[in-house]
Amino acid sequence: MKHIISIKLALIMLFTSLSSWAPMVEAATKKSNCESGECIPKLIDRLEDVGALYSAQCLPKNIKHEDIEKYHVKNGLSEQCWKYITEINHLESELLAHQNKLESRIGCENGECKAPDDSLNSQLGQLSKVENNLSCNETKKAEIRNQCPSDLTCVMVSSAMGMGGYLAEVIVPAKSKPKGCHLGNDSCLTQLATGFLRAAITFFDGAWDLLKIVGTKAGKKMKQFWNWVSGAENHSSSSQLAMAKASKDPGIFDQLVSDFPGTMKKIWSAFVGSMKEWMKTQVFCQKWAGVPQFSKCLQSTDSFDCLPCKTLVTGLCSVSGTLVAEVVPSFLTGGLITAVKHGAGGAVKIAKLFRVSKKAMAAIKASRVGKIAIQASTKADDVLKITRGLVVAKTVINAALTAIKTYLLSPARKALKVSYTALINAAKKGSVSIAATPVGKVLIFTGTALKKTGTVILYPIDNPLTTFAYKSGVRTFDNALSFGRPTLGAQSAVSLSLTQRRPQLETILAKIDEARMAAKPNGDAILKLELQLLNSVEPIRLDAVKSVLGKTDVEFSEVIKKLYPELKYDDLARSVAPEKILKVERELYLEISKLPDSPHKKALMTRYQSHVAQGELRAKIVGEAKTPFDVDAIPAEKIAANENFNIPLTPEIAVKKQAIREYMNAGFEEMLEKGRQVESKILKAKEPVVYDAIAVGAGPNTGVAVAAIKEANPNLKVLVIESTENLGTFHRVKAFDINSAEWIGNSGNNFPTSPVQLRDFNINNASFPTAEELGHVTQATFDVAQPDMIFNNAVTKWSKEPTPGAWPAKYKVETSKGHVIYTRSGIITPGLGTPVNRLRDAPSIKLVSTYEEQAKAISLAKDAKYVPRFQDVETYIANAAKDQKLGRQAVGRYKGKKTLVVGDGDGGSIGVEAATGLNKQLNPNCIKTDVEVVWMGQPAKTGTEFFSKMSQGKNFRYGRIGEAIDDGRVKTVNGYLQRVEEFVNKSGETQFKAFYTAKTGEAIADPVIVDNVVFATGYTHSHKTVTPFFQSMTKNSDDISFVPLKGSINDYTRFEKMKTATPHEINKQLMVNGSKEDVYLLGIGSKTPISKRKFKAVTGGFLDLTGPRAAATGKHVAQSLAPQKISKGKMISLLTPAKGKQLQFIKRPLRSAKETPLNNVELATIHSKLEFGKTLKNFKSAPNSEFSLTITRDLKGDYIYKVTGLDKASSEKLVQAMSQNHRLTNGLDKQMHFKQNKIVVTATTRESGAIRLENLELRTESLALKEPIPDPAMNISGGLTKFMSPTLKTAGGSKEDRENAQRQE
Amino acid sequence: MLKTLIILSFVVLSFGVKALELKKNTRSIFIEEKTGWRLGKDLFGMPFIYFSPESNGQRSNISFTDTGADLEVDVNSLASTQDKYQANKKQWAEQIGATTQGFVPYDVSTNKHGHKIHSIGFNYQHEGESYNEKSFYIECRGKILFSKSLRVKENHKHDKEFNDLLSSLDCGGV
């Protein structure tokens, strides 16, 4: 039976989940929903009100039905009456639609028709059967009560027989066991009964067995006597107390003493009954009046009453030991009299006496019996809830249907219907006109009624358009039937936005609406129309949505329905590619994001998110694709920021920028001054100046590498040698945005490994970073790292020359100013290096080389000849404002001039932006410059073509260039520049002839003549710029090469794609004569595989890629410089002279006394961080979280780890990983003396959840001052506890513990 | 052995006190038979429980069990580890909903038949009534005999009866 019920219930549940039952049940209580007819009364009220108005105002009193048509033909229909009758018609349609739906839901009650399986009646029928089976009613309880004694006797007999011997003799009736009792010896049912009987009858006898065994073995040495007798003590105490209590009632006492086994059989059923009651009211009480277990149970689990006794006993199988040990004593000592006197009838009283430990309580709760009862109870509740919901729904529906029938049959309604039919007939018979009469406009049906006509349109009143007009809110003739042209007068904002752009859409919209309003909507027809709508709307919808979203009266549902019908995720969506759906989802999201912040935007966004949220419908179309607002997607504000790219600089921002600039300039002056001091010290030094690392080039990548070195070991001495007075190419360039195809904050130029981020300086918060901002970041990075720096020194020679007194330096470095410095390692970051372009002729190369020497890269700002008149942003802003005030265009004096930009990469794009005035920094007000640009190398001929070849990110970035190509400001030439000739034109101005070839190699005869040339041709990543440094290290420069430096950048990048399981090439390492040197090449000069194109390196903008590698290299350098332990053998081999040679000792001065060796804690920190790195390499937790790990050592010498800030699983994982690294904990202990200290490690996790090792902090805290050394017994996370004897864990120990201890003894 | 028992029975009877034989399997012990007391057998697995007449609403009782354990008890050890007994009793009291009221410390004495009796006790309250419970471990011919007395607080007069019974207890030999 139970099985059948389960199956039925499962079916019902399944059916419920698939059908609309749950909503139906909810609907019964929701007023706004009409699923169960809740809206009907209101609808009928409205119909009756409008009907009454119509009858009073539009028909003569007491008019006969047959005269109504005549009346309308003769008198027409006033505007107000037309409004009434159309409203009535509309409301009635609505009412009838509801009626149909409700009737189909209710199904057939009287068997007159076949009820659908999903009708309420059918569902109720099924549910009532299930409910009946599940619910615990009185009849069922009585059945169970009657069945229980025989079940229990059966169990008792089986148990007794299983135990055999004396017990079987006294328990089992002489005749035989009861009929139908087929329990095997191993039956679970027998366990509890056996336990009970054993506790009651035979346990005491066996309680001494252990004592006998131990006594024999231990003799006088037995120390644990009281432990061995505890079982017998307890049993005798319980039994004797039970008997003492039983003696209060002479009859019962006599019964027990005379026939103990027989009495026990009787109390057995009382025991089970009281167990049931106890579990029902105490263990599984659903609601307590106060403190659980100690207060009154307000709501018990009544399903226990209907639990067959066999099921109860079986379900308690797993806890029978616990029950016997804990429940039986309290049962016997407290409830014996009641049990003997009342049997199972005393269950309620006895149940109150049961007391068990928390552990036992938990075990019982977890036992199968609890689950069975609760499950049955829950299932019954569920079914009951559904049934009740359906009953309510049925009542509501019946009431609604009655109301509908009453209305439909009402006399008043009949008159209205007749009137409406008459009007339709009149309209069908004649033409419908509108007449302007002295009493207002009147709809007439024949010319005969027309006394004074206006302009008339022939139009049947019941055509779809008028119906649609009514639905759209049209309430007057003029709006509904615009004279001569049937357009919708009062369209919604969305409809208007469409029909204004494409008038023909009005027809499609009307048709769709008509199709949807049909009594039996034709899905195929609607789909066809919607496809038609989609095709027509697509080309104009972006424009339309932009115009309409800002309107506060726009309805989101209208936007979806008419502009983005595919986002309904219905049949139409299935006919569209999923990628396209995702694209338009995003399109709409972006448009809403772009709206200025307001409640309207918020409301729209909320509607959007709830509409596009992950759901079944959407999943069917696009699978599990993320929505545009998913966490990992690009935040709306960033997109909006990109879209707002052209926002002019406000005076406030200009002021802030100026403040930052002044601050940074002052800081840089300090840096230069400090550099001069360093230089002076080097010059004055009487002993060799030795650094741990020398970095060549002070660009951003060097900054990151140096910061990584200093972070790993702040005591390492680092010198940066820079050939200019800049910190990299862009440091002093104020006029350009950074050449990035990514979004700020999202990827490009995020400079992830720098201690300072670009966003720290990007105060616009709505733009790409500028070159100046990158310069600021670079400067701030050096500020954080605090290396020694010298400027205006180019490295001229790098040699491997051991110099006495320069130990342990390996290299000697010479600069253009004649400084000689020594170093243990080198980092070379040559930056862009020597330009190599596609020019083939000497003059062009010379020209370019000269230019490059002056300005590097594409910075026009350094050469007045090529540059607009402004020198910095402030000047430009001032001039632009002046120009604007005077009505002049910015950079107007270049009007009509031509600029050639060579190169179609990001650098070229920036050049184009600069020349055309599309660059925000150069032209914050976006005034057209009218400077003509020739873009060589750019294959796109049109803006569309330009866009099509770009990634979406670049679309954002260079979108305006496409427009400029289309409007002629930019002309593209798809070829390679061959040479450039400078000449003076007839007007005496200097110009250039730029000769080029087609990309096929075919020479083009006519050169392009331009006024300016911008080279953005990119640079090779050969090592020519640095190779000469090292030529002194070998006679043959061929022996100099750069080999891949293997490492891991996983800790320095947040781009999963860049992460690898095994170390891979991060940068280059110098190799001379076949052996690796401690010299590393960073940045774009290091042949970092950035660009797929051969011989092309990028010009800035990709610090996300080079930065992590630079940081990883810095870390590598720091590690290689860490103190190395040399083995004794190695030391001996180093000190042993070669055969025939003598060991020479060179007197070397000690290093500066100022240099203090690393103390223990610092050393430990370094080593520990390395070990932590290894140990926690694969550790992952919640992203961007903070946590701390405290390591202490207890008195026994075990390490104790305490974690805060992580979830349990991660904490355990962390502790486990830590516990397994003995090297780490031992190392820590040696260095930090755990007995006096505790170590606190704080760390954060990355987006990926991995530990951010570079932020790992290690500190010690004195235990003596803070807290006592932890007691091992209190430790829960590791250490000794797991090795402790169970008996030591808690005072006294449990019975089980004691038994274990006994066995051990 | 049988001879010894017969002689002992004779001696007891000759003093005018009736002896009660508690025989389990082949082993017997003898205690003084008390007037009005009732002997229960095999109740809750305990072979013999001797019930006093009803007094103050209840019958006091004392059980006798031959544990069969063959050992000599180390007095010092029993005294020094009696906290284990107390801890166990507290736990038991908690389990049945009783309140511990006190303990009777371990003691050792010898009855008139030369049997060494180790005793320890415990007082508790259950359902409003105070009980005195005392356990006796009697060294009986190399075996341990267990006895436990229980009475409500008010029935202190039964202590004398219990003492008589224990003092008279004889299992032959020493």
Interface residues (C-beta under 8 A of the other chain):
Chain A: A200 I201 T202 F203 F204 D205 W208 L211 K212 V214 G215 T216 A218 G219 K220 K221 M222 K223 Q224 F225 W226 N227 V229 S230 A232 E233 N234 H235 S236 S237 S238 S239 Q240 L241 A242 M243 A244 K245 S247 K248 P250 F253 L256 V257 F260 E326 P329 S330 L332 T333 G334 L353 R355 V356 S357 A1291 G1292
Chain B: R38 G40 D42 L43 F44 G45 M46 P47 I49 F51 E54 G57 Q58 R59 S60 N61 S63 T65 T67 G68 A69 D70 L71 E72 V73 D74 S77 L78 T81 Q82 K84 Y85 A87 N88 K89 Q91 W92 E94 Q95 I96 G97 A98 H126 E127 Y131 E133 S135 Y137 I144 F146 K148 L150 R151 V152
